[in-house]
Amino acid sequence: MLAKPVVDGMEEKLVDKAEVIRLDVLSRVGRQAAARYGVRGVPTFVVVDGSGQVVYQQAGFPSTQRIIEQVTSMLMPLQLE
Protein backbone atom coordinates (compact mmCIF):
# COMPACT_ATOMS: atom_id res chain seq x y z
CA MET A 1 0.00 0.00 0.00
CA LEU A 2 1.46 3.34 -1.02
CA ALA A 3 -0.12 5.22 1.88
CA LYS A 4 1.34 2.94 4.57
CA PRO A 5 4.58 4.91 5.14
CA VAL A 6 2.58 8.14 5.30
CA VAL A 7 0.14 6.69 7.82
CA ASP A 8 3.05 5.27 9.84
CA GLY A 9 4.52 8.78 10.02
CA MET A 10 1.18 10.27 11.01
CA GLU A 11 0.83 7.68 13.73
CA GLU A 12 4.26 8.63 15.10
CA LYS A 13 3.39 12.35 15.11
CA LEU A 14 0.09 11.71 16.89
CA VAL A 15 1.39 9.32 19.55
CA ASP A 16 -0.18 10.18 22.94
CA LYS A 17 -2.56 12.60 21.17
CA ALA A 18 -4.87 10.44 19.08
CA GLU A 19 -5.43 6.83 18.19
CA VAL A 20 -4.84 5.82 14.59
CA ILE A 21 -7.00 2.87 13.60
CA ARG A 22 -6.45 1.05 10.33
CA LEU A 23 -9.29 -1.02 8.98
CA ASP A 24 -9.41 -3.42 6.07
CA VAL A 25 -12.63 -2.73 4.17
CA LEU A 26 -12.76 -6.41 3.27
CA SER A 27 -13.15 -7.41 6.94
CA ARG A 28 -16.53 -7.42 8.69
CA VAL A 29 -15.58 -4.52 10.98
CA GLY A 30 -14.05 -2.62 8.06
CA ARG A 31 -17.23 -3.00 6.00
CA GLN A 32 -19.33 -1.78 8.93
CA ALA A 33 -17.09 1.27 9.45
CA ALA A 34 -17.07 2.02 5.71
CA ALA A 35 -20.88 1.93 5.63
CA ARG A 36 -21.17 4.10 8.75
CA TYR A 37 -18.81 6.78 7.45
CA GLY A 38 -19.83 6.63 3.78
CA VAL A 39 -16.49 5.37 2.51
CA ARG A 40 -16.61 4.84 -1.26
CA GLY A 41 -12.93 4.47 -2.12
CA VAL A 42 -9.66 3.27 -0.66
CA PRO A 43 -7.77 4.74 0.99
CA THR A 44 -10.09 7.03 2.92
CA PHE A 45 -9.11 8.84 6.10
CA VAL A 46 -11.74 9.76 8.65
CA VAL A 47 -11.12 11.89 11.74
CA VAL A 48 -13.80 11.52 14.40
CA ASP A 49 -14.17 13.36 17.67
CA GLY A 50 -14.74 11.76 21.07
CA SER A 51 -18.46 11.43 20.43
CA GLY A 52 -17.97 9.65 17.10
CA GLN A 53 -18.83 12.63 14.90
CA VAL A 54 -16.86 13.04 11.68
CA VAL A 55 -14.81 16.25 11.76
CA TYR A 56 -12.75 15.56 8.64
CA GLN A 57 -12.84 13.00 5.84
CA GLN A 58 -10.52 12.61 2.88
CA ALA A 59 -10.51 10.03 0.11
CA GLY A 60 -7.29 9.25 -1.73
CA PHE A 61 -3.68 9.77 -0.78
CA PRO A 62 -3.55 11.43 2.66
CA SER A 63 -2.74 15.06 3.30
CA THR A 64 -0.77 14.39 6.47
CA GLN A 65 -0.56 18.04 7.43
CA ARG A 66 -4.31 18.59 7.06
CA ILE A 67 -5.17 15.50 9.10
CA ILE A 68 -2.74 16.45 11.87
CA GLU A 69 -4.16 20.00 11.88
CA GLN A 70 -7.67 18.60 12.34
CA VAL A 71 -6.61 16.41 15.25
CA THR A 72 -4.63 19.25 16.85
CA SER A 73 -7.57 21.67 16.54
CA MET A 74 -9.76 19.20 18.42
CA LEU A 75 -7.19 18.94 21.21
CA MET A 76 -6.71 22.71 21.67
CA PRO A 77 -9.91 23.27 23.74
CA LEU A 78 -8.98 20.30 25.92
CA GLN A 79 -5.56 21.77 26.67
CA LEU A 80 -7.13 25.06 27.83
CA GLU A 81 -9.28 23.39 30.52
MIZA-402358 format. One record per residue (C-alpha): x, y, z; residue in one letter. Coordinates in steps of 0.02 Angstrom, whole numbers, plus 50000, padded with zeros to 5 digits. Each point is the difference from the previous one (the first is absolute). Layout:
# residues N
XYZa/...
# end
This chain:
# residues 81
500005000050000m/500735016749949l/499215009450145a/500734988650134k/501625009950029p/499005016150008v/498784992750126v/501454992950101d/500745017650009g/498335007550049m/499834987050136e/501715004750069e/499575018650001k/498354996850088l/500644988150134v/499225004350169d/498815012149912k/498854989249895a/499714981949956e/500304995049820v/498924985249950i/500274990949836r/498594989749933l/499944988049855d/498385003549905v/499944981649954l/499814995050184s/498304999950087r/500485014550115v/500775009549854g/498414998149897r/498955006150147q/501115015250025a/500015003849813a/498104999549997a/499855010950155r/501195013449935y/499484999349817g/501684993749936v/499944997349812r/501844998249957g/501634993950073v/500955007450083p/498835011450096t/500505009150159f/498685004650128v/500315010750154v/498664998150133v/499815009250164d/499724992050169g/498144998449968s/500254991049834g/499565014949890q/500995002149839v/501025016150004v/501034996549844y/499964987249860q/501164998049852q/500014987149861a/501604996249909g/501815002650047f/500075008350172p/500405018150032s/500994996650158t/500105018350048q/498135002849982r/499564984550102i/501225004850138i/499295017750001e/498244993050023q/500534989150145v/500995014150080t/498545012149985s/498904987750094m/501294998750139l/500245018850024m/498405002850103p/500464985250109l/501715007450037q/499215016450059l/498934991650134e/
# end
